[in-house]
Amino acid sequence: MTKICIIDGQGGGIGSAIIKKVKEVFGESVEIIALGTNAIATANMLKSRANRGASGENAIIQTVKQVDIIMGPISILMANAMMGEVTPSMAEAICSADAEKLLIPLSQENIRIAGVSPMPLPHLIDELVLNHLKNQK
């Protein structure tokens, strides 16, 4: 069974939306692990039917080593992103993990990604799950 780790912070809204779409498309054929930079993000992702969840720096650092795919907003790769919730150690562990990273190009940081056209979040999640995750499985 494919293990998918979904990482989010703050309120966990993006992670929750990704989990709902993955569950809609793949049902129980994948294991979803919700990793929040804080307990609120994790709780909200668990409400969206993640199989398991954990919060905080050490949980993220240890878990990303054990999954096949990491999903979330691109800011999970940026030290001090999400108002400081993404620690440098978290960003390094996520970037260094062997897992495939499927990321949504959304960031509240002062970063723009060239070549990416703006799309509403639901369209980005459809693109992520239907055109990228589906090709991984």
VOPAGU-2260 file (C-alpha; in pm, 1 decimal, decimal comma):
REM VOPAGU-2260
SITE   aa  ch    i         X         Y         Z
SITE  MET   A    0       0,0       0,0       0,0
SITE  THR   A    1     131,7     344,5     -94,4
SITE  LYS   A    2     201,9     569,4     205,5
SITE  ILE   A    3     123,1     933,3     138,4
SITE  CYS   A    4     226,7    1200,3     384,2
SITE  ILE   A    5      36,3    1527,4     367,2
SITE  ILE   A    6     203,6    1817,5     546,1
SITE  ASP   A    7      38,4    2147,8     633,4
SITE  GLY   A    8      44,8    2415,0     900,4
SITE  GLN   A    9    -162,9    2695,9    1045,0
SITE  GLY   A   10    -525,0    2568,6    1022,1
SITE  GLY   A   11    -454,6    2270,1     797,2
SITE  GLY   A   12    -703,4    2384,8     531,5
SITE  ILE   A   13    -489,0    2302,8     229,3
SITE  GLY   A   14    -390,6    1964,5     372,0
SITE  SER   A   15    -754,5    1885,5     452,1
SITE  ALA   A   16    -861,9    1967,5      97,4
SITE  ILE   A   17    -585,2    1746,0     -45,5
SITE  ILE   A   18    -684,7    1457,5     183,3
SITE  LYS   A   19   -1050,6    1481,6      80,8
SITE  LYS   A   20    -957,6    1467,1    -288,0
SITE  VAL   A   21    -713,5    1177,9    -243,4
SITE  LYS   A   22    -977,5     981,5     -48,0
SITE  GLU   A   23   -1238,8    1060,4    -314,2
SITE  VAL   A   24   -1014,5     927,8    -592,2
SITE  PHE   A   25    -828,7     642,3    -419,5
SITE  GLY   A   26   -1047,8     550,3    -122,1
SITE  GLU   A   27    -871,3     315,9     118,0
SITE  SER   A   28    -618,0     189,1    -137,2
SITE  VAL   A   29    -362,2     438,1       2,6
SITE  GLU   A   30    -254,5     519,8     355,3
SITE  ILE   A   31    -264,9     890,2     435,4
SITE  ILE   A   32     -53,9    1026,5     718,0
SITE  ALA   A   33    -140,4    1382,6     819,4
SITE  LEU   A   34     154,5    1577,8     955,5
SITE  GLY   A   35      80,5    1919,0    1096,8
SITE  THR   A   36     328,2    2181,1    1200,5
SITE  ASN   A   37      85,2    2231,2    1489,0
SITE  ALA   A   38    -191,9    2033,4    1662,1
SITE  ILE   A   39    -477,9    2231,3    1504,8
SITE  ALA   A   40    -357,3    2158,1    1150,9
SITE  THR   A   41    -322,5    1788,2    1235,4
SITE  ALA   A   42    -666,6    1769,5    1399,6
SITE  ASN   A   43    -833,5    1928,4    1098,2
SITE  MET   A   44    -654,9    1692,9     857,7
SITE  LEU   A   45    -759,8    1393,6    1068,9
SITE  LYS   A   46   -1121,6    1513,4    1044,0
SITE  SER   A   47   -1079,4    1490,9     667,0
SITE  ARG   A   48   -1020,7    1113,1     702,3
SITE  ALA   A   49    -643,1    1080,5     719,9
SITE  ASN   A   50    -552,9     734,1     849,7
SITE  ARG   A   51    -304,8     863,2    1106,0
SITE  GLY   A   52    -164,0    1194,6    1218,0
SITE  ALA   A   53     105,9    1359,5    1422,2
SITE  SER   A   54     220,6    1712,6    1500,6
SITE  GLY   A   55     543,1    1900,6    1533,7
SITE  GLU   A   56     901,5    1906,4    1423,6
SITE  ASN   A   57    1017,6    1562,3    1537,0
SITE  ALA   A   58     708,8    1387,7    1399,3
SITE  ILE   A   59     768,9    1543,7    1058,5
SITE  ILE   A   60    1143,7    1476,3    1057,9
SITE  GLN   A   61    1097,6    1108,6    1146,4
SITE  THR   A   62     789,8    1030,8     937,4
SITE  VAL   A   63     903,2    1174,8     602,4
SITE  LYS   A   64    1177,2     907,1     597,9
SITE  GLN   A   65     911,8     632,0     590,4
SITE  VAL   A   66     667,0     741,0     319,7
SITE  ASP   A   67     645,8     701,4     -57,3
SITE  ILE   A   68     497,9    1042,4    -144,7
SITE  ILE   A   69     496,2    1380,8      32,0
SITE  MET   A   70     223,1    1629,8     -57,4
SITE  GLY   A   71     144,8    1984,0      53,6
SITE  PRO   A   72     198,6    2349,6     -31,8
SITE  ILE   A   73     542,4    2440,9    -167,0
SITE  SER   A   74     613,0    2639,3     148,9
SITE  ILE   A   75     682,3    2314,6     338,7
SITE  LEU   A   76    1023,5    2325,1     167,9
SITE  MET   A   77    1101,5    2675,0     297,3
SITE  ALA   A   78    1265,0    2730,9     633,8
SITE  ASN   A   79    1062,4    2969,2     853,0
SITE  ALA   A   80     758,7    2963,0     619,8
SITE  MET   A   81     398,9    2962,5     745,7
SITE  MET   A   82     474,2    3240,9     993,6
SITE  GLY   A   83     770,3    3046,4    1130,5
SITE  GLU   A   84     590,7    2712,8    1173,7
SITE  VAL   A   85     820,0    2536,5     924,7
SITE  THR   A   86    1151,8    2508,9    1104,6
SITE  PRO   A   87    1480,4    2481,8     916,2
SITE  SER   A   88    1510,0    2119,7    1037,3
SITE  MET   A   89    1163,7    2035,0     899,9
SITE  ALA   A   90    1239,1    2190,5     560,7
SITE  GLU   A   91    1571,9    2007,2     540,2
SITE  ALA   A   92    1415,2    1671,4     633,0
SITE  ILE   A   93    1136,9    1712,1     375,9
SITE  CYS   A   94    1380,5    1816,2     100,1
SITE  SER   A   95    1620,3    1533,5     185,9
SITE  ALA   A   96    1356,1    1260,1     205,9
SITE  ASP   A   97    1369,1     998,3     -68,1
SITE  ALA   A   98     991,0    1027,7    -117,6
SITE  GLU   A   99     848,9    1187,3    -431,3
SITE  LYS   A  100     732,0    1541,8    -352,0
SITE  LEU   A  101     406,8    1659,0    -511,7
SITE  LEU   A  102     355,9    2022,6    -416,9
SITE  ILE   A  103      99,5    2293,6    -474,1
SITE  PRO   A  104     256,8    2623,8    -585,0
SITE  LEU   A  105      90,7    2829,4    -310,8
SITE  SER   A  106     290,3    3031,3     -63,8
SITE  GLN   A  107     225,5    3326,2     162,4
SITE  GLU   A  108     596,7    3396,8     151,6
SITE  ASN   A  109     749,9    3667,1     -65,9
SITE  ILE   A  110     826,9    3414,4    -341,2
SITE  ARG   A  111     695,6    3389,8    -694,9
SITE  ILE   A  112     744,4    3087,4    -916,1
SITE  ALA   A  113     802,2    3167,8   -1281,2
SITE  GLY   A  114     602,9    2971,6   -1535,7
SITE  VAL   A  115     315,5    2893,1   -1299,9
SITE  SER   A  116     -20,2    3040,5   -1388,4
SITE  PRO   A  117    -251,6    3138,4   -1103,8
SITE  MET   A  118    -535,7    2892,4   -1041,6
SITE  PRO   A  119    -789,2    2863,7    -761,5
SITE  LEU   A  120    -701,4    2612,2    -487,7
SITE  PRO   A  121    -963,2    2351,2    -594,1
SITE  HIS   A  122    -816,3    2344,1    -947,3
SITE  LEU   A  123    -463,4    2311,8    -809,3
SITE  ILE   A  124    -570,8    2017,3    -593,5
SITE  ASP   A  125    -741,7    1848,7    -889,9
SITE  GLU   A  126    -421,2    1894,9   -1091,3
SITE  LEU   A  127    -211,9    1756,3    -806,0
SITE  VAL   A  128    -422,0    1446,1    -745,4
SITE  LEU   A  129    -564,2    1364,2   -1088,1
SITE  ASN   A  130    -264,8    1447,9   -1307,5
SITE  HIS   A  131      32,6    1386,9   -1080,0
SITE  LEU   A  132     -56,4    1146,8    -798,7
SITE  LYS   A  133    -255,7     920,5   -1027,0
SITE  ASN   A  134      53,2     882,6   -1249,0
SITE  GLN   A  135     263,2     781,0    -946,4
SITE  LYS   A  136      43,7     489,8    -837,8
